[in-house]
Amino acid sequence: MRLISVLLLLRTLLPGAANIEVVGGPGKECWVDGKNYDSAELVGATGNKKVALFAVPGAYTPTCHKLHMPGFVGNYDELKKKGIDEVACTSVNDIFVLTQWARDTGAAGKITMLADGNAEFAKKLGLEVDLSERGLGIRSKRYSMIVDNGVVVLLNVEDVPRMHDKSSASALLACKF
C-alpha cells in the first residue's frame, strides 16, 4: 500500500516541483518553485499523468466511510478504464488512521492515501470547512477533482459536508475530462 503525507501530495502529482510554497485552487494563485501560476493550474510535468483526487472531511465518519470511499473503491476499475492513472484520497486525519481506513475499506493497494493532519493542504486550496460545532475542528470540504498533466480540469465541491452527490466516483465518471 502506498501511503504518503499530504506534504508530499504535490510532489506525487508534480514530480518536478522542488519547493511548493502555496497551493492554489480555482481562481487563486499557485506558487511553485518561486513561480506564480494563475487559476487552477497546478504546474509542472506530471508525465502526462491523470489523477482523480477526492477529499473527505474524515475517515470513518458516516458519509465518508459508508458512501464516499466505497464508491471510489467500487469504481476504481472504471476510473482506470476512463484513463485515470492514479486515484488518491486526502483527509484531515493522521497517516495511521488512513492506513487502517484503507485496509478496512478495501482501498489498500488501489487508492493512494494522503494525510492532511493539520488541514494545511485543505486551507491552502481554500477548501477547508470549520466543523467545530460538531467537535471535529477544521476539516476538508468534500470534493473530487481531476488533475491532468498538472492542471485541474474538473473540480466538484459539495455544498454540505454530509452530501456526496457532486463529488462521488459515479458523478466523476459521468463528467467529461
N, C-alpha and C positions, 0 to 999 in steps of 0.2 A: 504494500500500500504506500502511495506517495503522499506524504503529509508535510506541508511546509507552512512557515509563519507567513502572515499577511505582508510582513515587511519584504518578503521575497516574491510577493504576488506579481508585481510589475516586472521583476527580473525573469519570472516564469513566462509572462506574456511578451516581454520585451527584452530578450536576452542581451541586446546591445547596450542597454541603459546601465550606466555605472553609478550615477548619483541622482536619485529621484528626490526632489525637494518637496514639491506639491503636486498632488494628483488632481486633475480637473475632471469635470463632468460636463454634461451638455450645457453649453453656453458659458463655461468657465474656462479659466486659463489653466494650462498644464505646464509645469516646469520640469524638464528632464535634462540632465547634464548641463544645466545653466541656460538652456534654450527655452524660449517661450513658444508654446503652441496654442492655437485657438480652439475653441469649441470642444467637440467631443474627441478630437484626435489624441490618441494616447502615445503616439510617436513610435519610431523605431522599426527595425526589421523584425518581424516575427517569423521569418522563414515561410511566409505565406500561410501562417497558422491561423485557423479559425477556431475561436474559443467561445463556448457557451458558459457564461459565468452567472450564477444565481446567488442571491443573498437571502438569508433568513434571519429574523431577529434573535433566535436562539435555538440551539439543539434541544431536542426532547420537549419543546413547547408544543401544544396540541396541533396547530396547523402545520408547523414545520415538520413534526415527526410523523403525523398520520397522513398528511396530504402532499406537502411540497416535495420533500425528499423522495418519498416513494414514487412520485410522478417522474422525477428525473432518473431514478434507478430503473423504473419500468420502461421508460422511453429512451434509454441510453443507446440501444442499437439503432433506433430510428434517427436519433440525432446524428450518429456516426454516418448513417446512410445518406443523410442530407448534407454531408460534407463537414461536419464538426470534427476537428482534430482532437479537442480536449474539452471535457466538461469539468467545471470547477465550482465549488460552493464555498462561500465565505459567511462567517457568522461571528458575532461578538461573544465568543467563548474561547477558552484556552485549548491548546492543541491536544491535551489529554482527553478532554471531553469530546472533541471532534473525532479523535481516534476511535474511541469506544462507540460513538454515534455511527460512524461509518461502518463498523463491524455489525452493529445492531440493525442497521437498515439495509444491509447488502450493498452499500456504496463502496466498500473497500475493494480496491483494485479497478474501480471504474471511475469514480469521481475524486478529483483532487480536492482535498480539504484544506481550507485556508483560514487559519485562526486570526481573528482580529480582536484580541483580548481587551484592548483599551478603546475600541471603536475608532482607532486612528484612521484606518482606511475609509470607513463609512463617513467620518467627519470631513476628510479631505475631498471626498466625492460630493459632499453636500447631501448625502443620503442617510443621515442619522435621524433617529426619532427618539424623543425622550419618553420613556415608559416608566418613569419614576413613580407615577401614581399607582402602578401595579407592582411596585417593588423590583422592577427589572433594570432600572437605570437607563443610561444611554445605550441604544441598540442600533442596528442597521435597519433601514426600511427594507421591506421585502421587494425584491426586483429581480429581473433577469436581463441580461444583455448579450449581444453578440459582438465580439471583438474580431474584426477581420483584418489581418495584416497590420495590426497596430491601431486600427480605427474602430471606434464604437459605431457600428452601423445600425444598431437597434437597441433601444432601452425601454423596458416596460416596468413601470413603478406602480406599486399598489397604493391606493388612497388610504386604505385602512389596514393596519398590521395583521389582523386575523384573516384577511382575504388573500387568495392566491390565484384568482382568475386571470389577471393580466400577466402574471409572472410565472405561470405554470409551464411545465415542459410541453404540454399539449398546445397551449397558447403560442409558445415559441415555435413549435413545429408548424403551426398554421400560418406563420409570418413568412414573407419573402425576405431572404437575406443571401 
